[in-house]
Every structure is written in C-alpha cells, then in structure tokens.
Amino acid sequence: MNTPRLVKISKFLSKYLRHQPESLGIQLAPGGWVAVDELLAACAKHKFPITRQELAAVVATNDKQRFSFDSTGTLIRANQGHSVEVDLQLLPAVPPDVLYHGTGHKAVESILQTGLSKMSRHHVHLSQDITTAKTVGARHGKPVVFAVDAATMYQAGYIFYCSDNGVWLVDAVPPEYLRQL
C-alpha cells in the first residue's frame, strides 16, 4: 500500500532518476542505472533521507512500476520517462497488434493532425490496455484514448521497445496509425 511518505519518495525519485540526476549529484550509467548506496547517500546529503526499506517498498508497490532493481539489488533505475539523455539498453521487440495511448482532451486536435511525438521524453509511451491509457489520459484532463495500429507500424519499419514495467515505447506515431476511441 502506498503511504503518503512512499508517494513523496516516488515523486522525488522520479524527478532525480528521470529528469535531474545532476541536481542530486548522481550520474546515470548505461541502462539508466545508479548504485543504490550512491543514491541513498545523495538523498541524505540533499536533506531527503530514504531508508533502504523505503526504497524497496517504493520499487515493489509503485502502481506504475516506475523503478526497478537490477538482479543483484545493488543498482536502481527509472524504467522509462527520462527527459535526460540516457541509453536504457532496451532491445527492439515485436509489439502487440494494437497498443493504446491516453491523453487529455485538449491535445486531440493536435494529435489528429501531427500524430504522437515524444516531446521532451525519449519515446512515446503506449500501453497494452485501454484502462491504463485512460488512467494516463486522466492526468491531463478529460481522458481520450487512441488505438495505435502497432502491427502496421512495425511492418513499416518502426522500432518498438518494451520497458521492464510493460510500457511500450516508440519514437513517434504518425496520425495515419491512430484511431480515436
């Protein structure tokens, strides 16, 4: 269960593992990894101490599974959503035939004209189900969901990746591969 403290830690980690690692005095290694001990020391130095148990709880209980440990438990990373340059070392994957993207209603006209772009992130984020896409879209106002013809995109040469938490990633989705639901 996510307590207010764990939510606060998750937001803190998102900021520094995805967007501003240098502000915390850490550097992301290839794959987006940082040593757990280095991260905890940097958090304490910046007046936001986190225990190893709290860190483990955030990784285990975050509803979006934003973070993961490596197989040794000594490294941690944000799974995707970075705005800083980082090679997440993801391997290309064959996507499901249809994926979904949730957005706020104010973005619909622009998306219909120009498609989905990664904006300040590394990739466009897509989900495997409508419910998740609606939840994501609701963060931006009244939710609108687009179906993405991933099978046709893949056949056309677009490269897809799937992050550790099941979020599908692609560089862009042109409007001809979108259908508003």
mmCIF file of the C-alpha atoms, coordinates in Angstrom:
data_MODEL
# 
_entry.id   MODEL 
# 
loop_
_atom_site.group_PDB 
_atom_site.id 
_atom_site.type_symbol 
_atom_site.label_atom_id 
_atom_site.label_alt_id 
_atom_site.label_comp_id 
_atom_site.label_asym_id 
_atom_site.label_entity_id 
_atom_site.label_seq_id 
_atom_site.pdbx_PDB_ins_code 
_atom_site.Cartn_x 
_atom_site.Cartn_y 
_atom_site.Cartn_z 
_atom_site.occupancy 
_atom_site.B_iso_or_equiv 
_atom_site.pdbx_formal_charge 
_atom_site.auth_seq_id 
_atom_site.auth_comp_id 
_atom_site.auth_asym_id 
_atom_site.auth_atom_id 
_atom_site.pdbx_PDB_model_num 
ATOM 1   C CA . MET A 1 1   ? 0.000   0.000  0.000   1.00 0.00 ? 1   MET A CA 1 
ATOM 2   C CA . ASN A 1 2   ? 1.324   3.443  -0.897  1.00 0.00 ? 2   ASN A CA 1 
ATOM 3   C CA . THR A 1 3   ? 1.502   5.696  2.130   1.00 0.00 ? 3   THR A CA 1 
ATOM 4   C CA . PRO A 1 4   ? 1.892   9.473  1.719   1.00 0.00 ? 4   PRO A CA 1 
ATOM 5   C CA . ARG A 1 5   ? 5.607   9.046  2.545   1.00 0.00 ? 5   ARG A CA 1 
ATOM 6   C CA . LEU A 1 6   ? 6.092   6.428  -0.195  1.00 0.00 ? 6   LEU A CA 1 
ATOM 7   C CA . VAL A 1 7   ? 4.275   8.639  -2.712  1.00 0.00 ? 7   VAL A CA 1 
ATOM 8   C CA . LYS A 1 8   ? 6.562   11.526 -1.771  1.00 0.00 ? 8   LYS A CA 1 
ATOM 9   C CA . ILE A 1 9   ? 9.630   9.294  -2.194  1.00 0.00 ? 9   ILE A CA 1 
ATOM 10  C CA . SER A 1 10  ? 8.348   8.069  -5.576  1.00 0.00 ? 10  SER A CA 1 
ATOM 11  C CA . LYS A 1 11  ? 7.923   11.637 -6.824  1.00 0.00 ? 11  LYS A CA 1 
ATOM 12  C CA . PHE A 1 12  ? 11.371  12.567 -5.516  1.00 0.00 ? 12  PHE A CA 1 
ATOM 13  C CA . LEU A 1 13  ? 12.947  9.569  -7.256  1.00 0.00 ? 13  LEU A CA 1 
ATOM 14  C CA . SER A 1 14  ? 11.078  10.320 -10.496 1.00 0.00 ? 14  SER A CA 1 
ATOM 15  C CA . LYS A 1 15  ? 12.455  13.839 -10.519 1.00 0.00 ? 15  LYS A CA 1 
ATOM 16  C CA . TYR A 1 16  ? 16.058  12.818 -9.969  1.00 0.00 ? 16  TYR A CA 1 
ATOM 17  C CA . LEU A 1 17  ? 16.256  9.434  -11.734 1.00 0.00 ? 17  LEU A CA 1 
ATOM 18  C CA . ARG A 1 18  ? 14.329  10.629 -14.813 1.00 0.00 ? 18  ARG A CA 1 
ATOM 19  C CA . HIS A 1 19  ? 14.896  14.356 -15.153 1.00 0.00 ? 19  HIS A CA 1 
ATOM 20  C CA . GLN A 1 20  ? 17.593  15.916 -12.940 1.00 0.00 ? 20  GLN A CA 1 
ATOM 21  C CA . PRO A 1 21  ? 20.191  13.393 -11.752 1.00 0.00 ? 21  PRO A CA 1 
ATOM 22  C CA . GLU A 1 22  ? 22.937  16.023 -11.819 1.00 0.00 ? 22  GLU A CA 1 
ATOM 23  C CA . SER A 1 23  ? 20.966  18.215 -9.374  1.00 0.00 ? 23  SER A CA 1 
ATOM 24  C CA . LEU A 1 24  ? 21.195  15.375 -6.856  1.00 0.00 ? 24  LEU A CA 1 
ATOM 25  C CA . GLY A 1 25  ? 24.872  14.823 -7.627  1.00 0.00 ? 25  GLY A CA 1 
ATOM 26  C CA . ILE A 1 26  ? 24.425  11.443 -9.301  1.00 0.00 ? 26  ILE A CA 1 
ATOM 27  C CA . GLN A 1 27  ? 25.231  10.241 -12.797 1.00 0.00 ? 27  GLN A CA 1 
ATOM 28  C CA . LEU A 1 28  ? 23.177  7.638  -14.616 1.00 0.00 ? 28  LEU A CA 1 
ATOM 29  C CA . ALA A 1 29  ? 25.202  4.751  -16.005 1.00 0.00 ? 29  ALA A CA 1 
ATOM 30  C CA . PRO A 1 30  ? 24.251  2.993  -19.248 1.00 0.00 ? 30  PRO A CA 1 
ATOM 31  C CA . GLY A 1 31  ? 20.816  1.491  -18.782 1.00 0.00 ? 31  GLY A CA 1 
ATOM 32  C CA . GLY A 1 32  ? 19.871  4.399  -16.517 1.00 0.00 ? 32  GLY A CA 1 
ATOM 33  C CA . TRP A 1 33  ? 21.354  2.593  -13.509 1.00 0.00 ? 33  TRP A CA 1 
ATOM 34  C CA . VAL A 1 34  ? 22.741  4.185  -10.360 1.00 0.00 ? 34  VAL A CA 1 
ATOM 35  C CA . ALA A 1 35  ? 24.195  2.396  -7.340  1.00 0.00 ? 35  ALA A CA 1 
ATOM 36  C CA . VAL A 1 36  ? 21.647  2.152  -4.524  1.00 0.00 ? 36  VAL A CA 1 
ATOM 37  C CA . ASP A 1 37  ? 24.250  3.203  -1.932  1.00 0.00 ? 37  ASP A CA 1 
ATOM 38  C CA . GLU A 1 38  ? 25.195  6.256  -4.034  1.00 0.00 ? 38  GLU A CA 1 
ATOM 39  C CA . LEU A 1 39  ? 21.531  7.217  -4.448  1.00 0.00 ? 39  LEU A CA 1 
ATOM 40  C CA . LEU A 1 40  ? 20.751  6.876  -0.734  1.00 0.00 ? 40  LEU A CA 1 
ATOM 41  C CA . ALA A 1 41  ? 23.834  8.916  0.201   1.00 0.00 ? 41  ALA A CA 1 
ATOM 42  C CA . ALA A 1 42  ? 22.905  11.652 -2.295  1.00 0.00 ? 42  ALA A CA 1 
ATOM 43  C CA . CYS A 1 43  ? 19.333  11.776 -0.965  1.00 0.00 ? 43  CYS A CA 1 
ATOM 44  C CA . ALA A 1 44  ? 20.583  12.139 2.612   1.00 0.00 ? 44  ALA A CA 1 
ATOM 45  C CA . LYS A 1 45  ? 23.073  14.833 1.556   1.00 0.00 ? 45  LYS A CA 1 
ATOM 46  C CA . HIS A 1 46  ? 20.187  16.783 -0.014  1.00 0.00 ? 46  HIS A CA 1 
ATOM 47  C CA . LYS A 1 47  ? 18.097  16.637 3.173   1.00 0.00 ? 47  LYS A CA 1 
ATOM 48  C CA . PHE A 1 48  ? 15.755  13.898 1.929   1.00 0.00 ? 48  PHE A CA 1 
ATOM 49  C CA . PRO A 1 49  ? 16.958  10.726 3.653   1.00 0.00 ? 49  PRO A CA 1 
ATOM 50  C CA . ILE A 1 50  ? 15.447  7.474  2.400   1.00 0.00 ? 50  ILE A CA 1 
ATOM 51  C CA . THR A 1 51  ? 15.969  4.120  4.067   1.00 0.00 ? 51  THR A CA 1 
ATOM 52  C CA . ARG A 1 52  ? 16.786  1.015  2.080   1.00 0.00 ? 52  ARG A CA 1 
ATOM 53  C CA . GLN A 1 53  ? 13.458  -0.441 3.257   1.00 0.00 ? 53  GLN A CA 1 
ATOM 54  C CA . GLU A 1 54  ? 11.538  2.589  1.996   1.00 0.00 ? 54  GLU A CA 1 
ATOM 55  C CA . LEU A 1 55  ? 13.342  2.363  -1.341  1.00 0.00 ? 55  LEU A CA 1 
ATOM 56  C CA . ALA A 1 56  ? 12.473  -1.335 -1.640  1.00 0.00 ? 56  ALA A CA 1 
ATOM 57  C CA . ALA A 1 57  ? 8.842   -0.567 -0.769  1.00 0.00 ? 57  ALA A CA 1 
ATOM 58  C CA . VAL A 1 58  ? 8.605   2.120  -3.464  1.00 0.00 ? 58  VAL A CA 1 
ATOM 59  C CA . VAL A 1 59  ? 10.048  -0.219 -6.090  1.00 0.00 ? 59  VAL A CA 1 
ATOM 60  C CA . ALA A 1 60  ? 7.712   -3.031 -5.037  1.00 0.00 ? 60  ALA A CA 1 
ATOM 61  C CA . THR A 1 61  ? 4.483   -1.052 -4.593  1.00 0.00 ? 61  THR A CA 1 
ATOM 62  C CA . ASN A 1 62  ? 4.569   1.793  -7.104  1.00 0.00 ? 62  ASN A CA 1 
ATOM 63  C CA . ASP A 1 63  ? 1.364   1.351  -9.090  1.00 0.00 ? 63  ASP A CA 1 
ATOM 64  C CA . LYS A 1 64  ? 3.091   2.325  -12.337 1.00 0.00 ? 64  LYS A CA 1 
ATOM 65  C CA . GLN A 1 65  ? 6.187   0.208  -11.588 1.00 0.00 ? 65  GLN A CA 1 
ATOM 66  C CA . ARG A 1 66  ? 8.344   3.211  -12.431 1.00 0.00 ? 66  ARG A CA 1 
ATOM 67  C CA . PHE A 1 67  ? 11.507  1.805  -10.865 1.00 0.00 ? 67  PHE A CA 1 
ATOM 68  C CA . SER A 1 68  ? 13.403  -1.454 -10.815 1.00 0.00 ? 68  SER A CA 1 
ATOM 69  C CA . PHE A 1 69  ? 16.429  -3.008 -9.181  1.00 0.00 ? 69  PHE A CA 1 
ATOM 70  C CA . ASP A 1 70  ? 18.958  -4.989 -11.165 1.00 0.00 ? 70  ASP A CA 1 
ATOM 71  C CA . SER A 1 71  ? 19.278  -8.717 -10.467 1.00 0.00 ? 71  SER A CA 1 
ATOM 72  C CA . THR A 1 72  ? 21.791  -8.076 -7.664  1.00 0.00 ? 72  THR A CA 1 
ATOM 73  C CA . GLY A 1 73  ? 19.673  -5.440 -5.910  1.00 0.00 ? 73  GLY A CA 1 
ATOM 74  C CA . THR A 1 74  ? 22.643  -3.061 -5.841  1.00 0.00 ? 74  THR A CA 1 
ATOM 75  C CA . LEU A 1 75  ? 21.521  -0.859 -8.756  1.00 0.00 ? 75  LEU A CA 1 
ATOM 76  C CA . ILE A 1 76  ? 18.262  1.013  -9.322  1.00 0.00 ? 76  ILE A CA 1 
ATOM 77  C CA . ARG A 1 77  ? 16.780  2.854  -12.286 1.00 0.00 ? 77  ARG A CA 1 
ATOM 78  C CA . ALA A 1 78  ? 13.650  4.519  -13.561 1.00 0.00 ? 78  ALA A CA 1 
ATOM 79  C CA . ASN A 1 79  ? 12.188  2.198  -16.187 1.00 0.00 ? 79  ASN A CA 1 
ATOM 80  C CA . GLN A 1 80  ? 11.296  4.930  -18.688 1.00 0.00 ? 80  GLN A CA 1 
ATOM 81  C CA . GLY A 1 81  ? 10.092  8.530  -18.940 1.00 0.00 ? 81  GLY A CA 1 
ATOM 82  C CA . HIS A 1 82  ? 13.502  10.176 -18.899 1.00 0.00 ? 82  HIS A CA 1 
ATOM 83  C CA . SER A 1 83  ? 13.985  13.686 -20.209 1.00 0.00 ? 83  SER A CA 1 
ATOM 84  C CA . VAL A 1 84  ? 17.775  13.478 -19.800 1.00 0.00 ? 84  VAL A CA 1 
ATOM 85  C CA . GLU A 1 85  ? 19.978  11.696 -22.298 1.00 0.00 ? 85  GLU A CA 1 
ATOM 86  C CA . VAL A 1 86  ? 20.370  8.068  -21.263 1.00 0.00 ? 86  VAL A CA 1 
ATOM 87  C CA . ASP A 1 87  ? 20.683  4.763  -23.087 1.00 0.00 ? 87  ASP A CA 1 
ATOM 88  C CA . LEU A 1 88  ? 18.185  2.463  -21.395 1.00 0.00 ? 88  LEU A CA 1 
ATOM 89  C CA . GLN A 1 89  ? 19.685  -0.507 -23.269 1.00 0.00 ? 89  GLN A CA 1 
ATOM 90  C CA . LEU A 1 90  ? 16.275  -1.743 -24.332 1.00 0.00 ? 90  LEU A CA 1 
ATOM 91  C CA . LEU A 1 91  ? 16.075  -4.346 -27.061 1.00 0.00 ? 91  LEU A CA 1 
ATOM 92  C CA . PRO A 1 92  ? 13.699  -3.973 -30.008 1.00 0.00 ? 92  PRO A CA 1 
ATOM 93  C CA . ALA A 1 93  ? 10.561  -6.087 -29.601 1.00 0.00 ? 93  ALA A CA 1 
ATOM 94  C CA . VAL A 1 94  ? 7.592   -7.117 -31.714 1.00 0.00 ? 94  VAL A CA 1 
ATOM 95  C CA . PRO A 1 95  ? 4.577   -5.205 -30.367 1.00 0.00 ? 95  PRO A CA 1 
ATOM 96  C CA . PRO A 1 96  ? 1.035   -6.473 -29.975 1.00 0.00 ? 96  PRO A CA 1 
ATOM 97  C CA . ASP A 1 97  ? -1.174  -5.671 -32.974 1.00 0.00 ? 97  ASP A CA 1 
ATOM 98  C CA . VAL A 1 98  ? -2.842  -2.775 -31.155 1.00 0.00 ? 98  VAL A CA 1 
ATOM 99  C CA . LEU A 1 99  ? -1.494  -0.521 -28.424 1.00 0.00 ? 99  LEU A CA 1 
ATOM 100 C CA . TYR A 1 100 ? -3.148  2.449  -26.727 1.00 0.00 ? 100 TYR A CA 1 
ATOM 101 C CA . HIS A 1 101 ? -2.235  5.996  -25.822 1.00 0.00 ? 101 HIS A CA 1 
ATOM 102 C CA . GLY A 1 102 ? -4.094  8.125  -23.321 1.00 0.00 ? 102 GLY A CA 1 
ATOM 103 C CA . THR A 1 103 ? -4.069  11.907 -23.370 1.00 0.00 ? 103 THR A CA 1 
ATOM 104 C CA . GLY A 1 104 ? -6.142  14.876 -22.273 1.00 0.00 ? 104 GLY A CA 1 
ATOM 105 C CA . HIS A 1 105 ? -8.949  16.140 -24.500 1.00 0.00 ? 105 HIS A CA 1 
ATOM 106 C CA . LYS A 1 106 ? -7.124  19.415 -25.219 1.00 0.00 ? 106 LYS A CA 1 
ATOM 107 C CA . ALA A 1 107 ? -4.416  17.572 -27.169 1.00 0.00 ? 107 ALA A CA 1 
ATOM 108 C CA . VAL A 1 108 ? -6.759  15.658 -29.512 1.00 0.00 ? 108 VAL A CA 1 
ATOM 109 C CA . GLU A 1 109 ? -6.796  18.113 -32.445 1.00 0.00 ? 109 GLU A CA 1 
ATOM 110 C CA . SER A 1 110 ? -3.029  18.430 -32.500 1.00 0.00 ? 110 SER A CA 1 
ATOM 111 C CA . ILE A 1 111 ? -2.564  14.651 -32.266 1.00 0.00 ? 111 ILE A CA 1 
ATOM 112 C CA . LEU A 1 112 ? -5.001  14.041 -35.113 1.00 0.00 ? 112 LEU A CA 1 
ATOM 113 C CA . GLN A 1 113 ? -3.006  16.464 -37.287 1.00 0.00 ? 113 GLN A CA 1 
ATOM 114 C CA . THR A 1 114 ? 0.589   15.611 -36.380 1.00 0.00 ? 114 THR A CA 1 
ATOM 115 C CA . GLY A 1 115 ? 0.453   12.272 -34.549 1.00 0.00 ? 115 GLY A CA 1 
ATOM 116 C CA . LEU A 1 116 ? 2.159   11.438 -31.279 1.00 0.00 ? 116 LEU A CA 1 
ATOM 117 C CA . SER A 1 117 ? 5.636   12.764 -30.628 1.00 0.00 ? 117 SER A CA 1 
ATOM 118 C CA . LYS A 1 118 ? 7.970   12.103 -27.745 1.00 0.00 ? 118 LYS A CA 1 
ATOM 119 C CA . MET A 1 119 ? 8.103   15.788 -26.783 1.00 0.00 ? 119 MET A CA 1 
ATOM 120 C CA . SER A 1 120 ? 10.820  16.170 -24.097 1.00 0.00 ? 120 SER A CA 1 
ATOM 121 C CA . ARG A 1 121 ? 10.980  12.427 -23.397 1.00 0.00 ? 121 ARG A CA 1 
ATOM 122 C CA . HIS A 1 122 ? 12.952  9.678  -25.111 1.00 0.00 ? 122 HIS A CA 1 
ATOM 123 C CA . HIS A 1 123 ? 9.899   7.896  -26.515 1.00 0.00 ? 123 HIS A CA 1 
ATOM 124 C CA . VAL A 1 124 ? 6.134   7.963  -26.921 1.00 0.00 ? 124 VAL A CA 1 
ATOM 125 C CA . HIS A 1 125 ? 4.606   5.778  -24.186 1.00 0.00 ? 125 HIS A CA 1 
ATOM 126 C CA . LEU A 1 126 ? 1.959   3.228  -25.149 1.00 0.00 ? 126 LEU A CA 1 
ATOM 127 C CA . SER A 1 127 ? 0.005   0.732  -23.072 1.00 0.00 ? 127 SER A CA 1 
ATOM 128 C CA . GLN A 1 128 ? -1.388  -2.698 -23.823 1.00 0.00 ? 128 GLN A CA 1 
ATOM 129 C CA . ASP A 1 129 ? -4.848  -1.918 -22.460 1.00 0.00 ? 129 ASP A CA 1 
ATOM 130 C CA . ILE A 1 130 ? -7.461  0.802  -22.650 1.00 0.00 ? 130 ILE A CA 1 
ATOM 131 C CA . THR A 1 131 ? -7.857  1.092  -18.858 1.00 0.00 ? 131 THR A CA 1 
ATOM 132 C CA . THR A 1 132 ? -4.214  2.052  -18.358 1.00 0.00 ? 132 THR A CA 1 
ATOM 133 C CA . ALA A 1 133 ? -4.376  4.517  -21.256 1.00 0.00 ? 133 ALA A CA 1 
ATOM 134 C CA . LYS A 1 134 ? -7.479  6.140  -19.709 1.00 0.00 ? 134 LYS A CA 1 
ATOM 135 C CA . THR A 1 135 ? -5.711  6.463  -16.359 1.00 0.00 ? 135 THR A CA 1 
ATOM 136 C CA . VAL A 1 136 ? -2.732  8.136  -18.033 1.00 0.00 ? 136 VAL A CA 1 
ATOM 137 C CA . GLY A 1 137 ? -5.014  10.432 -20.030 1.00 0.00 ? 137 GLY A CA 1 
ATOM 138 C CA . ALA A 1 138 ? -6.888  11.479 -16.893 1.00 0.00 ? 138 ALA A CA 1 
ATOM 139 C CA . ARG A 1 139 ? -3.673  13.052 -15.584 1.00 0.00 ? 139 ARG A CA 1 
ATOM 140 C CA . HIS A 1 140 ? -4.061  15.605 -18.402 1.00 0.00 ? 140 HIS A CA 1 
ATOM 141 C CA . GLY A 1 141 ? -7.758  16.460 -18.028 1.00 0.00 ? 141 GLY A CA 1 
ATOM 142 C CA . LYS A 1 142 ? -10.725 14.657 -19.534 1.00 0.00 ? 142 LYS A CA 1 
ATOM 143 C CA . PRO A 1 143 ? -9.163  11.434 -20.868 1.00 0.00 ? 143 PRO A CA 1 
ATOM 144 C CA . VAL A 1 144 ? -9.174  10.481 -24.528 1.00 0.00 ? 144 VAL A CA 1 
ATOM 145 C CA . VAL A 1 145 ? -7.752  7.183  -25.760 1.00 0.00 ? 145 VAL A CA 1 
ATOM 146 C CA . PHE A 1 146 ? -6.199  6.479  -29.138 1.00 0.00 ? 146 PHE A CA 1 
ATOM 147 C CA . ALA A 1 147 ? -5.723  2.994  -30.577 1.00 0.00 ? 147 ALA A CA 1 
ATOM 148 C CA . VAL A 1 148 ? -2.363  2.631  -32.295 1.00 0.00 ? 148 VAL A CA 1 
ATOM 149 C CA . ASP A 1 149 ? -2.027  0.241  -35.234 1.00 0.00 ? 149 ASP A CA 1 
ATOM 150 C CA . ALA A 1 150 ? 1.267   -1.120 -33.939 1.00 0.00 ? 150 ALA A CA 1 
ATOM 151 C CA . ALA A 1 151 ? 1.287   -4.140 -36.267 1.00 0.00 ? 151 ALA A CA 1 
ATOM 152 C CA . THR A 1 152 ? 1.198   -1.958 -39.394 1.00 0.00 ? 152 THR A CA 1 
ATOM 153 C CA . MET A 1 153 ? 3.763   0.432  -37.908 1.00 0.00 ? 153 MET A CA 1 
ATOM 154 C CA . TYR A 1 154 ? 6.084   -2.473 -37.149 1.00 0.00 ? 154 TYR A CA 1 
ATOM 155 C CA . GLN A 1 155 ? 5.694   -3.814 -40.689 1.00 0.00 ? 155 GLN A CA 1 
ATOM 156 C CA . ALA A 1 156 ? 6.555   -0.323 -41.954 1.00 0.00 ? 156 ALA A CA 1 
ATOM 157 C CA . GLY A 1 157 ? 9.857   -0.421 -40.056 1.00 0.00 ? 157 GLY A CA 1 
ATOM 158 C CA . TYR A 1 158 ? 9.074   1.420  -36.826 1.00 0.00 ? 158 TYR A CA 1 
ATOM 159 C CA . ILE A 1 159 ? 11.075  0.085  -33.896 1.00 0.00 ? 159 ILE A CA 1 
ATOM 160 C CA . PHE A 1 160 ? 9.275   -0.704 -30.646 1.00 0.00 ? 160 PHE A CA 1 
ATOM 161 C CA . TYR A 1 161 ? 10.682  -1.425 -27.202 1.00 0.00 ? 161 TYR A CA 1 
ATOM 162 C CA . CYS A 1 162 ? 9.033   -2.750 -24.066 1.00 0.00 ? 162 CYS A CA 1 
ATOM 163 C CA . SER A 1 163 ? 10.319  -1.439 -20.738 1.00 0.00 ? 163 SER A CA 1 
ATOM 164 C CA . ASP A 1 164 ? 10.671  -3.595 -17.631 1.00 0.00 ? 164 ASP A CA 1 
ATOM 165 C CA . ASN A 1 165 ? 7.245   -2.476 -16.399 1.00 0.00 ? 165 ASN A CA 1 
ATOM 166 C CA . GLY A 1 166 ? 5.394   -3.323 -19.621 1.00 0.00 ? 166 GLY A CA 1 
ATOM 167 C CA . VAL A 1 167 ? 5.186   0.164  -21.124 1.00 0.00 ? 167 VAL A CA 1 
ATOM 168 C CA . TRP A 1 168 ? 5.678   0.077  -24.893 1.00 0.00 ? 168 TRP A CA 1 
ATOM 169 C CA . LEU A 1 169 ? 7.948   2.723  -26.378 1.00 0.00 ? 169 LEU A CA 1 
ATOM 170 C CA . VAL A 1 170 ? 8.357   4.093  -29.897 1.00 0.00 ? 170 VAL A CA 1 
ATOM 171 C CA . ASP A 1 171 ? 9.933   7.267  -31.288 1.00 0.00 ? 171 ASP A CA 1 
ATOM 172 C CA . ALA A 1 172 ? 6.726   8.640  -32.841 1.00 0.00 ? 172 ALA A CA 1 
ATOM 173 C CA . VAL A 1 173 ? 3.290   7.620  -34.078 1.00 0.00 ? 173 VAL A CA 1 
ATOM 174 C CA . PRO A 1 174 ? 2.192   9.349  -37.299 1.00 0.00 ? 174 PRO A CA 1 
ATOM 175 C CA . PRO A 1 175 ? -1.527  10.231 -37.471 1.00 0.00 ? 175 PRO A CA 1 
ATOM 176 C CA . GLU A 1 176 ? -2.321  7.566  -40.093 1.00 0.00 ? 176 GLU A CA 1 
ATOM 177 C CA . TYR A 1 177 ? -1.677  4.870  -37.456 1.00 0.00 ? 177 TYR A CA 1 
ATOM 178 C CA . LEU A 1 178 ? -4.078  6.402  -34.899 1.00 0.00 ? 178 LEU A CA 1 
ATOM 179 C CA . ARG A 1 179 ? -7.774  5.890  -34.285 1.00 0.00 ? 179 ARG A CA 1 
ATOM 180 C CA . GLN A 1 180 ? -9.578  7.864  -31.590 1.00 0.00 ? 180 GLN A CA 1 
ATOM 181 C CA . LEU A 1 181 ? -11.753 5.626  -29.417 1.00 0.00 ? 181 LEU A CA 1 
# 
